[in-house]
């Protein structure tokens, strides 16, 4: 009889940190006489943890931090092994870091991440996160609204889409050399009304701390009603454009990865059903929710035919 040895991130649900404990961490520290230590540690990380936004509640527990930071799709660091990504980011330099904003706007320029964090108020939101491969997380992200950044660069009326580009540094990102057949750099895009939606965040932090490199440091996008590959990581360029921009996965396999890629349990992937999801680290199966449970925020954007 073969005995399966669980992987490091596969722990029983009873051992996962409950959401209530995560959000009461400051009270727990204070009760243990560690309040001042907690404050000093928080000060050392600058604006983290940010103020929590209670509007975005999820009815399941927050994913343990070790699981969310140890199980990552990030092909630039490893194209197949999600658990190897965190071990391959050591050479990746994330500071200083600037994002170029260009295209159809009146105030283009280069924006240092540190300046963006000072300019736009940060907040923490707990969002569902759903991979196209069916695994899912519930994650506390810290960031600001993409619409605020877009407004700051004064978009022109003809700007209908936002195109994003990820860093392309083969010496620092070993997965690029492992998979040279992909059309690097990684690119993604959103329709302008999607980019301006109040759910769409520019993320710089995770679990009350600066964003880890394996999760897209130092700056990424989160669109929680879309499959995870739409939430582009380690952004170096943002361009406002008139026409729908090309995106990496849509170029590679257009029949499987549409431009919109909204989460829909009734729209199967050509190779598997999307009716259920599996929550890491327990791999508990749950029904997939339309738009990942964010229907009230985004349903009005679509006519049901987008893919």
C-alpha positions as CSV (number, residue, x, y, z in Angstrom):
1,X,0.0,0.0,0.0
2,X,1.4,3.4,-1.0
3,X,1.3,6.1,1.6
4,X,1.1,9.7,0.2
5,X,3.3,12.1,2.0
6,X,1.7,15.5,2.1
7,X,3.6,18.5,0.6
8,X,4.7,21.3,2.9
9,X,1.7,23.5,2.2
10,X,-0.9,20.8,2.6
11,X,-2.0,21.0,6.2
12,X,-5.2,19.9,7.8
13,X,-7.9,22.6,7.9
14,X,-7.8,22.5,11.7
15,X,-4.2,23.9,11.6
16,X,-5.0,26.8,9.3
17,X,-5.1,30.2,10.9
18,X,-8.7,31.3,11.2
19,X,-9.7,34.7,9.7
20,X,-10.8,36.0,13.1
21,X,-7.3,35.3,14.6
22,X,-5.6,37.0,11.7
23,X,-7.6,40.2,12.1
24,X,-7.3,40.2,15.9
25,X,-3.5,39.8,15.8
26,X,-2.9,43.3,17.3
27,X,-5.2,42.6,20.2
28,X,-3.5,39.3,20.8
29,X,-0.1,40.9,20.9
30,X,-1.3,43.6,23.3
31,X,-2.8,41.0,25.6
32,X,0.5,39.1,25.6
33,X,2.4,42.3,26.5
34,X,3.9,42.6,23.1
35,X,2.0,45.7,21.9
36,X,5.0,48.0,21.8
37,X,7.0,45.3,20.0
38,X,4.3,44.9,17.4
39,X,4.1,48.7,16.9
40,X,7.9,48.9,16.4
41,X,7.8,46.1,13.9
42,X,5.0,47.8,12.0
43,X,6.9,51.0,11.9
44,X,9.9,49.3,10.4
45,X,7.8,48.3,7.3
46,X,6.5,51.8,6.6
47,X,2.9,52.0,5.7
48,X,2.1,48.4,6.5
49,X,-0.2,47.2,7.9
50,X,-2.7,49.6,6.2
51,X,-6.2,50.3,7.3
52,X,-8.5,47.4,6.7
53,X,-11.6,47.9,4.5
54,X,-14.5,46.0,6.0
55,X,-16.7,46.2,2.8
56,X,-15.0,43.3,1.2
57,X,-15.8,40.4,3.4
58,X,-15.5,36.7,2.5
59,X,-17.4,33.9,4.1
60,X,-14.4,31.5,4.3
61,X,-11.2,31.7,6.2
62,X,-8.2,33.7,5.0
63,X,-5.6,31.4,3.4
64,X,-2.6,30.8,5.7
65,X,0.3,33.1,4.8
66,X,2.8,30.3,4.2
67,X,0.4,28.7,1.6
68,X,-0.3,31.9,-0.3
69,X,3.4,32.9,-0.5
70,X,4.6,29.3,-1.2
71,X,2.3,28.2,-4.0
72,X,2.6,30.6,-6.9
73,X,2.2,30.6,-10.6
74,X,4.9,32.9,-11.8
75,X,6.4,31.5,-15.0
76,X,9.3,34.0,-15.1
77,X,10.7,32.1,-12.1
78,X,9.6,28.6,-12.8
79,X,7.2,27.6,-15.6
80,X,5.9,24.3,-14.0
81,X,6.6,24.1,-10.3
82,X,4.6,26.4,-8.2
83,X,6.4,25.5,-5.0
84,X,9.8,26.3,-6.6
85,X,9.0,29.9,-7.4
86,X,9.7,31.2,-3.9
87,X,13.1,29.5,-4.1
88,X,14.0,31.1,-7.4
89,X,13.4,34.8,-6.6
90,X,16.6,35.5,-4.7
91,X,18.3,37.4,-7.5
92,X,15.3,39.5,-8.4
93,X,15.9,43.2,-7.6
94,X,12.7,45.0,-6.7
95,X,14.1,48.3,-5.4
96,X,14.4,50.9,-6.8
97,X,11.5,50.3,-9.2
98,X,9.7,52.7,-11.6
99,X,6.7,52.1,-13.8
100,X,6.4,54.0,-17.1
101,X,3.0,55.3,-17.9
102,X,2.5,56.4,-21.5
103,X,0.0,56.4,-24.4
104,X,-3.2,58.3,-24.6
105,X,-2.9,60.5,-21.5
106,X,-1.9,64.1,-20.9
107,X,0.4,63.5,-18.0
108,X,2.7,60.5,-18.9
109,X,5.8,59.8,-16.9
110,X,7.8,57.4,-14.8
111,X,6.5,56.7,-11.3
112,X,8.6,55.3,-8.5
113,X,6.8,52.7,-6.4
114,X,7.8,54.5,-3.2
115,X,6.2,57.7,-4.5
116,X,3.0,56.0,-5.5
117,X,2.7,54.5,-2.0
118,X,3.0,58.1,-0.6
119,X,0.7,59.6,-3.1
120,X,-2.3,57.3,-2.9
121,X,-3.8,56.1,0.3
122,X,-3.3,52.4,1.0
123,X,-5.9,50.1,2.3
124,X,-6.2,46.3,3.0
125,X,-8.8,44.3,1.3
126,X,-9.5,40.6,1.6
127,X,-10.3,39.2,-1.8
128,X,-11.1,35.8,-3.3
129,X,-8.4,34.7,-5.7
130,X,-9.2,32.1,-8.3
131,X,-6.6,30.5,-10.7
132,X,-7.8,29.2,-14.1
133,X,-6.3,25.8,-13.0
134,X,-9.1,25.6,-10.3
135,X,-7.1,26.2,-7.2
136,X,-8.2,29.2,-5.1
137,X,-7.1,31.4,-2.1
138,X,-8.6,34.1,0.1
139,X,-5.9,36.8,0.5
140,X,-5.5,40.1,2.3
141,X,-4.0,42.5,-0.3
142,X,-2.7,46.0,0.5
143,X,-2.8,48.7,-2.2
144,X,-4.7,51.5,-3.9
145,X,-7.3,51.9,-6.6
146,X,-6.0,51.7,-10.2
147,X,-8.6,54.3,-11.2
148,X,-7.0,56.9,-8.9
149,X,-3.7,56.4,-10.8
150,X,-5.3,56.6,-14.2
151,X,-7.2,59.8,-13.2
152,X,-3.8,61.3,-12.1
153,X,-2.3,60.9,-15.6
154,X,-5.4,62.5,-17.2
155,X,-6.5,60.0,-19.8
156,X,-7.7,61.2,-23.2
157,X,-11.2,60.4,-24.3
158,X,-10.0,58.0,-27.0
159,X,-8.2,55.8,-24.4
160,X,-10.4,52.6,-24.3
161,X,-8.0,50.0,-22.9
162,X,-5.0,49.8,-20.5
163,X,-2.1,47.6,-21.5
164,X,0.4,46.3,-18.9
165,X,3.9,44.8,-19.2
166,X,5.9,42.8,-16.7
167,X,9.6,43.0,-16.1
168,X,11.8,41.0,-18.5
169,X,15.0,40.3,-16.7
170,X,16.4,36.9,-17.7
171,X,19.4,37.2,-15.4
172,X,17.2,37.7,-12.4
173,X,14.2,35.6,-13.6
174,X,15.4,32.1,-14.4
175,X,12.0,30.9,-15.7
176,X,12.4,33.0,-18.8
177,X,15.4,30.9,-19.9
178,X,13.6,27.7,-18.9
179,X,10.7,28.5,-21.2
180,X,12.1,30.6,-24.2
181,X,9.2,29.6,-26.4
182,X,6.9,32.1,-24.6
183,X,6.6,35.6,-26.1
184,X,8.2,37.5,-23.2
185,X,7.7,39.9,-21.7
186,X,4.4,39.0,-20.1
187,X,1.6,41.3,-21.2
188,X,-1.9,41.8,-20.1
189,X,-4.8,44.3,-20.5
190,X,-8.1,45.6,-19.3
191,X,-10.9,47.5,-20.9
192,X,-11.0,51.0,-19.5
193,X,-14.2,50.5,-17.5
194,X,-12.6,47.4,-15.9
195,X,-9.5,49.3,-15.0
196,X,-11.7,52.0,-13.4
197,X,-13.8,49.5,-11.5
198,X,-13.7,50.0,-7.7
199,X,-12.5,46.4,-7.3
200,X,-9.4,46.8,-9.4
201,X,-6.4,47.4,-7.1
202,X,-2.7,48.2,-7.6
203,X,-1.1,46.0,-5.0
204,X,2.1,46.7,-3.0
205,X,1.5,44.6,0.1
206,X,0.3,41.2,1.4
207,X,-0.6,40.0,4.9
208,X,0.1,43.5,6.3
209,X,3.7,43.5,4.9
210,X,5.4,44.6,1.6
211,X,4.5,42.3,-1.3
212,X,6.8,39.3,-1.6
213,X,8.7,38.8,-4.8
214,X,7.0,35.5,-5.6
215,X,3.7,37.2,-5.4
216,X,4.5,40.0,-7.8
217,X,6.7,42.5,-6.0
218,X,7.0,45.4,-5.9
219,X,3.8,46.2,-7.7
220,X,1.0,44.2,-9.4
221,X,-2.7,44.4,-10.3
222,X,-5.6,42.5,-8.7
223,X,-8.9,41.9,-10.6
224,X,-10.6,39.4,-8.3
225,X,-13.5,38.6,-10.7
226,X,-11.1,37.3,-13.3
227,X,-8.8,34.3,-13.4
228,X,-5.5,35.0,-11.7
229,X,-3.4,35.3,-14.9
230,X,-5.2,38.6,-15.6
231,X,-3.7,40.1,-12.4
232,X,-0.3,40.9,-13.9
233,X,2.8,40.9,-11.6
234,X,5.9,43.1,-11.3
235,X,4.7,45.8,-13.6
236,X,7.1,48.0,-15.5
237,X,4.8,49.6,-18.0
238,X,1.3,50.8,-18.2
239,X,0.0,52.2,-21.5
240,X,-3.4,53.8,-22.3
241,X,-4.4,52.7,-25.8
242,X,-7.3,52.9,-28.2
243,X,-7.5,49.2,-29.3
244,X,-7.6,45.9,-27.4
245,X,-4.0,45.1,-26.5
246,X,-2.3,41.7,-27.1
247,X,-1.9,39.6,-24.0
248,X,0.6,36.7,-23.6
249,X,-1.8,33.8,-22.9
250,X,-4.3,35.0,-25.5
251,X,-1.5,35.0,-28.0
252,X,-0.2,31.6,-27.0
253,X,-3.6,29.8,-26.7
254,X,-6.4,32.0,-27.8
255,X,-9.0,29.2,-27.8
256,X,-8.3,28.6,-24.1
257,X,-7.5,32.0,-22.7
258,X,-9.8,34.8,-23.9
259,X,-9.0,38.5,-23.3
260,X,-11.7,38.9,-20.7
261,X,-11.3,35.6,-18.8
262,X,-14.1,36.3,-16.3
263,X,-14.7,33.6,-13.8
264,X,-17.8,31.6,-14.8
265,X,-18.7,28.1,-13.5
266,X,-20.8,27.5,-16.7
267,X,-17.9,28.4,-19.1
268,X,-15.6,25.4,-19.0
269,X,-12.0,25.5,-19.9
270,X,-11.5,23.4,-23.1
271,X,-9.6,20.8,-20.9
272,X,-11.5,20.9,-17.6
273,X,-14.7,22.0,-15.9
274,X,-14.7,25.3,-14.0
275,X,-17.8,24.3,-11.9
276,X,-15.7,23.8,-8.7
277,X,-12.6,25.2,-7.1
278,X,-10.1,23.8,-4.6
279,X,-8.9,26.0,-1.7
280,X,-5.3,25.7,-0.8
281,X,-3.8,24.4,1.3
282,X,-6.5,21.8,2.2
283,X,-7.7,21.5,-1.4
284,X,-11.3,21.6,-0.1
285,X,-13.7,21.6,-3.0
286,X,-16.3,24.4,-3.3
287,X,-18.7,25.5,-6.0
288,X,-17.2,28.2,-8.3
289,X,-19.1,31.5,-8.0
290,X,-20.0,33.6,-11.0
291,X,-17.5,36.5,-11.2
292,X,-15.8,34.8,-8.2
293,X,-18.6,36.2,-6.0
294,X,-18.3,39.9,-7.1
295,X,-21.3,40.0,-9.4
296,X,-22.8,43.1,-7.8
297,X,-19.6,45.1,-8.7
298,X,-19.0,43.9,-12.2
299,X,-22.1,42.3,-13.8
300,X,-23.1,45.6,-15.4
301,X,-19.9,45.7,-17.4
302,X,-20.8,42.7,-19.6
303,X,-23.5,41.4,-21.9
304,X,-22.6,37.7,-21.2
305,X,-20.8,37.1,-24.4
306,X,-17.3,38.2,-23.4
307,X,-14.6,35.5,-23.2
